[in-house]
Amino acid sequence: MFRFTIRELVLVTVIVALAVGWWVARDTAAKQRAESNALISSLQQENKGLQSRNAAILKGVYFIGYSAQDTGGGKFEFKRRRDAKP
């Protein structure tokens, strides 16, 4: 019959606990990575749409006789162009 000491049982318990902990952490990290990649992809698509919309708005602003200068933080300064017709 097998005979184990308390020390051997504690050692096996610690090894199993470390292995299970590592596996759970690895699985959780993989799920979080997949969710992050999906979020990044959707945000990139949204950013492309907003950039094209922003470009269309700035073209329209230029068409009516103004120039737009980016002042940072998503803010623009609009000035009447000198070559624009009144």
N, CA, C and O atoms as a GROMACS GRO file, in nm:
protein
  344
    1MET      N    1   0.084  -0.118   0.000
    1MET     CA    2   0.000   0.000   0.000
    1MET      C    3   0.089   0.124   0.000
    1MET      O    4   0.202   0.122   0.050
    2PHE      N    5   0.035   0.231  -0.057
    2PHE     CA    6   0.112   0.355  -0.062
    2PHE      C    7   0.106   0.428   0.070
    2PHE      O    8   0.004   0.432   0.138
    3ARG      N    9   0.219   0.484   0.105
    3ARG     CA   10   0.225   0.563   0.228
    3ARG      C   11   0.287   0.697   0.193
    3ARG      O   12   0.398   0.703   0.140
    4PHE      N   13   0.216   0.804   0.224
    4PHE     CA   14   0.263   0.940   0.195
    4PHE      C   15   0.279   1.016   0.325
    4PHE      O   16   0.202   1.001   0.419
    5THR      N   17   0.382   1.098   0.327
    5THR     CA   18   0.400   1.185   0.444
    5THR      C   19   0.320   1.312   0.420
    5THR      O   20   0.278   1.342   0.308
    6ILE      N   21   0.300   1.385   0.526
    6ILE     CA   22   0.229   1.513   0.517
    6ILE      C   23   0.305   1.607   0.423
    6ILE      O   24   0.242   1.679   0.345
    7ARG      N   25   0.436   1.608   0.430
    7ARG     CA   26   0.518   1.695   0.346
    7ARG      C   27   0.495   1.665   0.199
    7ARG      O   28   0.483   1.757   0.119
    8GLU      N   29   0.488   1.539   0.161
    8GLU     CA   30   0.464   1.502   0.021
    8GLU      C   31   0.325   1.545  -0.025
    8GLU      O   32   0.308   1.594  -0.137
    9LEU      N   33   0.226   1.528   0.062
    9LEU     CA   34   0.090   1.570   0.027
    9LEU      C   35   0.081   1.722   0.010
    9LEU      O   36   0.014   1.770  -0.081
   10VAL      N   37   0.148   1.795   0.097
   10VAL     CA   38   0.149   1.942   0.085
   10VAL      C   39   0.221   1.983  -0.043
   10VAL      O   40   0.176   2.074  -0.112
   11LEU      N   41   0.331   1.917  -0.076
   11LEU     CA   42   0.405   1.948  -0.198
   11LEU      C   43   0.320   1.922  -0.322
   11LEU      O   44   0.317   2.005  -0.413
   12VAL      N   45   0.252   1.811  -0.327
   12VAL     CA   46   0.165   1.780  -0.441
   12VAL      C   47   0.051   1.882  -0.450
   12VAL      O   48   0.015   1.926  -0.558
   13THR      N   49  -0.006   1.918  -0.334
   13THR     CA   50  -0.114   2.018  -0.332
   13THR      C   51  -0.065   2.152  -0.386
   13THR      O   52  -0.136   2.216  -0.463
   14VAL      N   53   0.053   2.195  -0.346
   14VAL     CA   54   0.109   2.322  -0.393
   14VAL      C   55   0.134   2.317  -0.543
   14VAL      O   56   0.103   2.413  -0.614
   15ILE      N   57   0.189   2.209  -0.592
   15ILE     CA   58   0.216   2.195  -0.736
   15ILE      C   59   0.087   2.200  -0.816
   15ILE      O   60   0.080   2.268  -0.919
   16VAL      N   61  -0.014   2.127  -0.770
   16VAL     CA   62  -0.144   2.126  -0.841
   16VAL      C   63  -0.208   2.266  -0.835
   16VAL      O   64  -0.263   2.312  -0.935
   17ALA      N   65  -0.202   2.331  -0.722
   17ALA     CA   66  -0.259   2.465  -0.708
   17ALA      C   67  -0.189   2.564  -0.802
   17ALA      O   68  -0.256   2.645  -0.866
   18LEU      N   69  -0.056   2.557  -0.811
   18LEU     CA   70   0.018   2.646  -0.902
   18LEU      C   71  -0.019   2.619  -1.048
   18LEU      O   72  -0.036   2.712  -1.127
   19ALA      N   73  -0.033   2.491  -1.083
   19ALA     CA   74  -0.068   2.456  -1.221
   19ALA      C   75  -0.208   2.506  -1.256
   19ALA      O   76  -0.230   2.561  -1.364
   20VAL      N   77  -0.303   2.486  -1.166
   20VAL     CA   78  -0.440   2.532  -1.191
   20VAL      C   79  -0.445   2.685  -1.198
   20VAL      O   80  -0.513   2.741  -1.284
   21GLY      N   81  -0.375   2.751  -1.108
   21GLY     CA   82  -0.370   2.897  -1.110
   21GLY      C   83  -0.310   2.951  -1.239
   21GLY      O   84  -0.362   3.047  -1.296
   22TRP      N   85  -0.204   2.890  -1.286
   22TRP     CA   86  -0.141   2.930  -1.411
   22TRP      C   87  -0.238   2.911  -1.527
   22TRP      O   88  -0.249   2.997  -1.614
   23TRP      N   89  -0.306   2.798  -1.530
   23TRP     CA   90  -0.398   2.767  -1.639
   23TRP      C   91  -0.515   2.866  -1.642
   23TRP      O   92  -0.554   2.912  -1.750
   24VAL      N   93  -0.572   2.898  -1.525
   24VAL     CA   94  -0.683   2.992  -1.517
   24VAL      C   95  -0.638   3.131  -1.562
   24VAL      O   96  -0.710   3.198  -1.636
   25ALA      N   97  -0.521   3.175  -1.518
   25ALA     CA   98  -0.469   3.307  -1.558
   25ALA      C   99  -0.446   3.313  -1.708
   25ALA      O  100  -0.477   3.413  -1.773
   26ARG      N  101  -0.392   3.206  -1.763
   26ARG     CA  102  -0.365   3.200  -1.908
   26ARG      C  103  -0.495   3.204  -1.987
   26ARG      O  104  -0.503   3.273  -2.089
   27ASP      N  105  -0.596   3.131  -1.942
   27ASP     CA  106  -0.725   3.129  -2.010
   27ASP      C  107  -0.793   3.266  -2.003
   27ASP      O  108  -0.849   3.312  -2.102
   28THR      N  109  -0.788   3.329  -1.887
   28THR     CA  110  -0.848   3.461  -1.870
   28THR      C  111  -0.777   3.564  -1.958
   28THR      O  112  -0.843   3.647  -2.020
   29ALA      N  113  -0.646   3.558  -1.964
   29ALA     CA  114  -0.571   3.652  -2.047
   29ALA      C  115  -0.604   3.634  -2.195
   29ALA      O  116  -0.612   3.733  -2.268
   30ALA      N  117  -0.623   3.512  -2.239
   30ALA     CA  118  -0.658   3.486  -2.379
   30ALA      C  119  -0.796   3.544  -2.411
   30ALA      O  120  -0.815   3.601  -2.518
   31LYS      N  121  -0.891   3.529  -2.320
   31LYS     CA  122  -1.025   3.585  -2.341
   31LYS      C  123  -1.019   3.738  -2.346
   31LYS      O  124  -1.083   3.800  -2.430
   32GLN      N  125  -0.944   3.797  -2.254
   32GLN     CA  126  -0.932   3.943  -2.252
   32GLN      C  127  -0.863   3.994  -2.378
   32GLN      O  128  -0.900   4.100  -2.430
   33ARG      N  129  -0.764   3.922  -2.427
   33ARG     CA  130  -0.694   3.961  -2.548
   33ARG      C  131  -0.789   3.958  -2.668
   33ARG      O  132  -0.786   4.048  -2.752
   34ALA      N  133  -0.874   3.855  -2.676
   34ALA     CA  134  -0.970   3.844  -2.785
   34ALA      C  135  -1.072   3.958  -2.779
   34ALA      O  136  -1.106   4.017  -2.881
   35GLU      N  137  -1.120   3.990  -2.659
   35GLU     CA  138  -1.215   4.100  -2.643
   35GLU      C  139  -1.149   4.233  -2.680
   35GLU      O  140  -1.212   4.317  -2.744
   36SER      N  141  -1.024   4.253  -2.640
   36SER     CA  142  -0.953   4.376  -2.672
   36SER      C  143  -0.932   4.390  -2.822
   36SER      O  144  -0.948   4.499  -2.877
   37ASN      N  145  -0.897   4.282  -2.888
   37ASN     CA  146  -0.877   4.287  -3.033
   37ASN      C  147  -1.007   4.320  -3.105
   37ASN      O  148  -1.006   4.395  -3.202
   38ALA      N  149  -1.118   4.265  -3.059
   38ALA     CA  150  -1.248   4.295  -3.119
   38ALA      C  151  -1.284   4.443  -3.098
   38ALA      O  152  -1.335   4.508  -3.190
   39LEU      N  153  -1.258   4.494  -2.980
   39LEU     CA  154  -1.286   4.635  -2.951
   39LEU      C  155  -1.198   4.726  -3.035
   39LEU      O  156  -1.245   4.826  -3.089
   40ILE      N  157  -1.071   4.692  -3.047
   40ILE     CA  158  -0.979   4.772  -3.129
   40ILE      C  159  -1.026   4.775  -3.273
   40ILE      O  160  -1.023   4.880  -3.337
   41SER      N  161  -1.068   4.662  -3.324
   41SER     CA  162  -1.116   4.654  -3.463
   41SER      C  163  -1.238   4.743  -3.483
   41SER      O  164  -1.246   4.817  -3.581
   42SER      N  165  -1.333   4.736  -3.392
   42SER     CA  166  -1.454   4.818  -3.408
   42SER      C  167  -1.422   4.967  -3.394
   42SER      O  168  -1.480   5.049  -3.465
   43LEU      N  169  -1.331   5.002  -3.305
   43LEU     CA  170  -1.293   5.143  -3.290
   43LEU      C  171  -1.217   5.194  -3.412
   43LEU      O  172  -1.233   5.310  -3.449
   44GLN      N  173  -1.136   5.110  -3.474
   44GLN     CA  174  -1.066   5.151  -3.596
   44GLN      C  175  -1.166   5.177  -3.708
   44GLN      O  176  -1.150   5.273  -3.783
   45GLN      N  177  -1.269   5.092  -3.720
   45GLN     CA  178  -1.371   5.114  -3.822
   45GLN      C  179  -1.446   5.244  -3.796
   45GLN      O  180  -1.472   5.321  -3.888
   46GLU      N  181  -1.481   5.268  -3.671
   46GLU     CA  182  -1.551   5.391  -3.636
   46GLU      C  183  -1.464   5.512  -3.664
   46GLU      O  184  -1.513   5.615  -3.711
   47ASN      N  185  -1.334   5.501  -3.636
   47ASN     CA  186  -1.242   5.612  -3.660
   47ASN      C  187  -1.234   5.644  -3.809
   47ASN      O  188  -1.230   5.761  -3.847
   48LYS      N  189  -1.231   5.540  -3.894
   48LYS     CA  190  -1.226   5.563  -4.039
   48LYS      C  191  -1.350   5.639  -4.085
   48LYS      O  192  -1.340   5.731  -4.166
   49GLY      N  193  -1.466   5.601  -4.032
   49GLY     CA  194  -1.590   5.670  -4.068
   49GLY      C  195  -1.589   5.815  -4.024
   49GLY      O  196  -1.633   5.903  -4.098
   50LEU      N  197  -1.540   5.839  -3.904
   50LEU     CA  198  -1.534   5.976  -3.852
   50LEU      C  199  -1.434   6.061  -3.931
   50LEU      O  200  -1.459   6.179  -3.955
   51GLN      N  201  -1.322   6.002  -3.971
   51GLN     CA  202  -1.224   6.076  -4.049
   51GLN      C  203  -1.280   6.117  -4.183
   51GLN      O  204  -1.258   6.230  -4.228
   52SER      N  205  -1.352   6.027  -4.249
   52SER     CA  206  -1.409   6.062  -4.379
   52SER      C  207  -1.519   6.167  -4.362
   52SER      O  208  -1.533   6.256  -4.446
   53ARG      N  209  -1.596   6.157  -4.255
   53ARG     CA  210  -1.700   6.258  -4.229
   53ARG      C  211  -1.635   6.393  -4.200
   53ARG      O  212  -1.683   6.496  -4.247
   54ASN      N  213  -1.528   6.393  -4.122
   54ASN     CA  214  -1.457   6.516  -4.090
   54ASN      C  215  -1.400   6.579  -4.216
   54ASN      O  216  -1.407   6.701  -4.234
   55ALA      N  217  -1.343   6.497  -4.304
   55ALA     CA  218  -1.286   6.550  -4.429
   55ALA      C  219  -1.396   6.613  -4.515
   55ALA      O  220  -1.374   6.718  -4.575
   56ALA      N  221  -1.512   6.550  -4.520
   56ALA     CA  222  -1.623   6.605  -4.599
   56ALA      C  223  -1.670   6.738  -4.541
   56ALA      O  224  -1.701   6.831  -4.616
   57ILE      N  225  -1.676   6.748  -4.410
   57ILE     CA  226  -1.717   6.874  -4.346
   57ILE      C  227  -1.616   6.983  -4.374
   57ILE      O  228  -1.654   7.096  -4.406
   58LEU      N  229  -1.487   6.952  -4.364
   58LEU     CA  230  -1.384   7.054  -4.389
   58LEU      C  231  -1.385   7.098  -4.534
   58LEU      O  232  -1.359   7.216  -4.562
   59LYS      N  233  -1.414   7.008  -4.628
   59LYS     CA  234  -1.425   7.047  -4.769
   59LYS      C  235  -1.543   7.142  -4.788
   59LYS      O  236  -1.535   7.239  -4.863
   60GLY      N  237  -1.652   7.111  -4.719
   60GLY     CA  238  -1.768   7.200  -4.727
   60GLY      C  239  -1.739   7.337  -4.669
   60GLY      O  240  -1.782   7.438  -4.725
   61VAL      N  241  -1.667   7.342  -4.559
   61VAL     CA  242  -1.630   7.469  -4.496
   61VAL      C  243  -1.541   7.548  -4.592
   61VAL      O  244  -1.557   7.670  -4.606
   62TYR      N  245  -1.448   7.481  -4.656
   62TYR     CA  246  -1.359   7.548  -4.752
   62TYR      C  247  -1.440   7.600  -4.871
   62TYR      O  248  -1.413   7.708  -4.923
   63PHE      N  249  -1.538   7.522  -4.913
   63PHE     CA  250  -1.620   7.559  -5.028
   63PHE      C  251  -1.697   7.688  -5.004
   63PHE      O  252  -1.715   7.767  -5.097
   64ILE      N  253  -1.743   7.711  -4.880
   64ILE     CA  254  -1.819   7.832  -4.852
   64ILE      C  255  -1.731   7.951  -4.816
   64ILE      O  256  -1.782   8.057  -4.779
   65GLY      N  257  -1.598   7.934  -4.826
   65GLY     CA  258  -1.509   8.049  -4.811
   65GLY      C  259  -1.432   8.059  -4.681
   65GLY      O  260  -1.383   8.167  -4.648
   66TYR      N  261  -1.422   7.953  -4.608
   66TYR     CA  262  -1.347   7.956  -4.483
   66TYR      C  263  -1.234   7.854  -4.486
   66TYR      O  264  -1.241   7.754  -4.558
   67SER      N  265  -1.132   7.880  -4.407
   67SER     CA  266  -1.027   7.780  -4.388
   67SER      C  267  -1.033   7.736  -4.242
   67SER      O  268  -1.068   7.814  -4.154
   68ALA      N  269  -0.999   7.612  -4.219
   68ALA     CA  270  -1.004   7.556  -4.084
   68ALA      C  271  -0.864   7.514  -4.043
   68ALA      O  272  -0.792   7.450  -4.119
   69GLN      N  273  -0.827   7.553  -3.921
   69GLN     CA  274  -0.696   7.515  -3.868
   69GLN      C  275  -0.718   7.436  -3.740
   69GLN      O  276  -0.790   7.480  -3.650
   70ASP      N  277  -0.654   7.321  -3.731
   70ASP     CA  278  -0.667   7.236  -3.614
   70ASP      C  279  -0.590   7.298  -3.499
   70ASP      O  280  -0.469   7.321  -3.510
   71THR      N  281  -0.659   7.327  -3.388
   71THR     CA  282  -0.593   7.386  -3.272
   71THR      C  283  -0.561   7.281  -3.166
   71THR      O  284  -0.510   7.314  -3.058
   72GLY      N  285  -0.592   7.155  -3.196
   72GLY     CA  286  -0.562   7.046  -3.102
   72GLY      C  287  -0.682   7.012  -3.017
   72GLY      O  288  -0.770   7.095  -2.995
   73GLY      N  289  -0.684   6.891  -2.971
   73GLY     CA  290  -0.794   6.845  -2.886
   73GLY      C  291  -0.925   6.834  -2.960
   73GLY      O  292  -1.031   6.838  -2.898
   74GLY      N  293  -0.920   6.820  -3.092
   74GLY     CA  294  -1.042   6.807  -3.170
   74GLY      C  295  -1.112   6.940  -3.196
   74GLY      O  296  -1.228   6.941  -3.239
   75LYS      N  297  -1.044   7.050  -3.171
   75LYS     CA  298  -1.103   7.182  -3.192
   75LYS      C  299  -1.039   7.247  -3.315
   75LYS      O  300  -0.921   7.226  -3.344
   76PHE      N  301  -1.118   7.325  -3.386
   76PHE     CA  302  -1.072   7.392  -3.506
   76PHE      C  303  -1.098   7.541  -3.495
   76PHE      O  304  -1.193   7.584  -3.430
   77GLU      N  305  -1.013   7.618  -3.561
   77GLU     CA  306  -1.032   7.761  -3.569
   77GLU      C  307  -1.065   7.793  -3.715
   77GLU      O  308  -0.993   7.753  -3.806
   78PHE      N  309  -1.175   7.864  -3.736
   78PHE     CA  310  -1.220   7.895  -3.871
   78PHE      C  311  -1.192   8.042  -3.902
   78PHE      O  312  -1.220   8.130  -3.821
   79LYS      N  313  -1.136   8.067  -4.020
   79LYS     CA  314  -1.107   8.203  -4.064
   79LYS      C  315  -1.158   8.218  -4.207
   79LYS      O  316  -1.152   8.125  -4.288
   80ARG      N  317  -1.206   8.338  -4.235
   80ARG     CA  318  -1.252   8.369  -4.370
   80ARG      C  319  -1.130   8.373  -4.461
   80ARG      O  320  -1.030   8.438  -4.429
   81ARG      N  321  -1.137   8.304  -4.574
   81ARG     CA  322  -1.026   8.305  -4.670
   81ARG      C  323  -1.024   8.438  -4.743
   81ARG      O  324  -1.128   8.498  -4.769
   82ARG      N  325  -0.902   8.484  -4.776
   82ARG     CA  326  -0.887   8.612  -4.846
   82ARG      C  327  -0.934   8.602  -4.991
   82ARG      O  328  -0.982   8.698  -5.049
   83ASP      N  329  -0.918   8.482  -5.048
   83ASP     CA  330  -0.956   8.466  -5.189
   83ASP      C  331  -1.103   8.428  -5.205
   83ASP      O  332  -1.150   8.406  -5.317
   84ALA      N  333  -1.176   8.421  -5.094
   84ALA     CA  334  -1.317   8.384  -5.100
   84ALA      C  335  -1.401   8.499  -5.150
   84ALA      O  336  -1.372   8.616  -5.120
   85LYS      N  337  -1.503   8.468  -5.223
   85LYS     CA  338  -1.595   8.571  -5.272
   85LYS      C  339  -1.694   8.605  -5.164
   85LYS      O  340  -1.743   8.516  -5.094
   86PRO      N  341  -1.725   8.734  -5.148
   86PRO     CA  342  -1.818   8.776  -5.041
   86PRO      C  343  -1.959   8.729  -5.059
   86PRO      O  344  -2.045   8.758  -4.976
   0.00000   0.00000   0.00000
